[in-house]
Amino acid sequence: MTATPFEIKPYPEMWASLDMDVPRFDKARLMLGEAYQKTYLSQQNRPAGMAYFDNMIAEIHGGRIKELLAAKAEGRPVIGTFCVYIPEEIVLAAGGVCVGLCGGSQGSVPDAEKILPRNICPMVKSAFGFKAGRICPYFQAVDFVYGETTCDAKKKTWEILDTMVPTYVMEIPQLKRQRDLDLWLAEVKDFKTKVEEVAGRPITETDLAKAVLVMNNKRKALQRLNSLRHHKPTPISGKDGLLIEQIAFYDEPVRFTEKVNALCDELEERIKNGVAVPTKNATRVMVAGTPMALPNWKIHNLVEGAGAVIVNEESCIGTRYFKDLIDENATTMDSMLVALTNRYKEIDCSCFTPNDERITQVIKEFRDSHAQGIINYSLQFCHTYNIEEIRIRQACEREKIPYLFIESDYSAEDIGQLQTRIEAFLEQIGE
Amino acid sequence: MYIGVDLGSRTVKIAVWDGERLVDHRIAASGFEPHRQAEKMIAGYRAKVVVATGYGRHLAAGHFADAVITEIKAHARGIFHEFPGCSTIVDVGGQDSKVISLDAAGRVSNFQMNDKCAAGTGRFLEIMAASLAYTLEEFGRAALATEHEAQINSMCTVFAESEVISMKNRGIARDRIARAVHSSVADRLAGMLARIGHGDPVAFSGGVARNPCMVELLEKRLQGVRVLVPELPDITGALGAALHGTGV
């Protein structure tokens, strides 16, 4: 598709000014560029609208960082997060920028393992390693990190991370009783206070209402994309769908929303013209489970490499991020914060108990997406998703849904076995 | 001739099917270039269709195979041919172990496979045999002959090996340790079977099914369920691939 080879653009001076390990980071940049070329640009029949997202990858360590630094220069707060439970609206309302931090690559895991235990979640290790090795410009650019208490690995890692970058923690309860929701609301208010402090100005109702609109529009655009992916045959690959969901975590929200909607217009045209990706009769698979942070394309690569297509991600980097909207009718600050908290409590992360709504949601998304089977993916050592797997499996057995569970990390060592399991799963669906 | 080629992690197996019966089979070490090994092995036959399975299946497809199926499907096909109506397979190969459920028509309805590590695989047994200075045959026989058992707790090949070494150095008899190693693998297989749910009989395929101690210990754990071992357990996958070739 592209005449010139794909390249992630280098910005060595800017990286040096961010106190990064530039020679090492430059190698990582070349590797990511190569992986992207191989995984993404080799795909046939991609929508033209993907060019914007290709460019977002080319500028992932440059253009977007410049924007963050410009925001900082204007005194706007830049906040790094790791979780879909941190309310971005509040950051936006204060004129700030909220970015999801790096955490999807094997490359930074050895840096983390010099300090952290080895047998914890690869996403936590990868993220920590990016900071410890000074090989993530986002980490270097943020004013502070806002973590949460959604798992033990994260909440204890924040204590160590705090010695390298200021890290605050929002307590997310583990149950959803009224007293838990009261605590949650208080935590949201504390978060607002912290953001106002860094921004040096109070957040008004008008600010927050505007921010809620921006985020709701972004979620609606992603919902629209998701429902177009559900069309039979699907007009866009699962890899491209996942990529957009990943970019959602670091792009400027208004521009991103516009580009996703423009892509959706194109996909609607494709559907009218009967365009199918990769082929009309490709086996349709839905993925459920833990987040796949950029550049974790492992499962999508294997599934689509075997000729099937992924049509839905029931994941934090997926529907959990955009399935719920905030009620826009609230007008007072207090009622707006309640409406906001009510929306966030709808996110059905496995850190909650009980979490029946997620089991229902997985089956619903399976039906909505016209998938033929579910791959449940859990990051290694993610206890809550790993154990909730039992209930997802039982639900799939009950509903007679072909089901495969994969527990994996970011390394390449299990690719051969995973390929066999995924191909056998596709054979099973096809028979 | 319909030829099935199973390019496994340790050995290459071929099965030659003439449309009605198995007329020949061969087994050889995989070597560094398993597809060349396989090509040599099938060179003497007039092949109508060659179907590849096993870890090297895609490599074979790039060189000589007409079609490719996974070893899961190949074992299902091979076992259902040997034991029609059988609904559960345990396959223990060189690099992985799997449990496969079949429906009434012999189609795969569910499967489980060990992930990254070598625990509970043929390779695990090989390494343990070597650290006790047994050949593989002696290893299985010695374990079968003793009634006394020690306990191995670790499932990881690396840790289990150090556990075996520490048992040796505590003066525990060799055959008892051998028995313990077999028991730990049987426990793991029984666990996988319980997880997926199994029928009666259970078919046992793959090279490890030739180990009489493994068969006996697995049978014991399944309490009354019959464990069937095909005459040539190593070539089940290759046979399944050859049979698949008749429909290509």
Interface residues (C-beta under 8 A of the other chain):
Chain A: Y403 E407 S408 E413 D414 G416 Q417 T420 R421 E423 A424 E427 Q428 E431
Chain B: Y55 I69 T70 E71 I72 K73 D96 R107 V108 S109 N110 F111 M113 N114 D115 K116
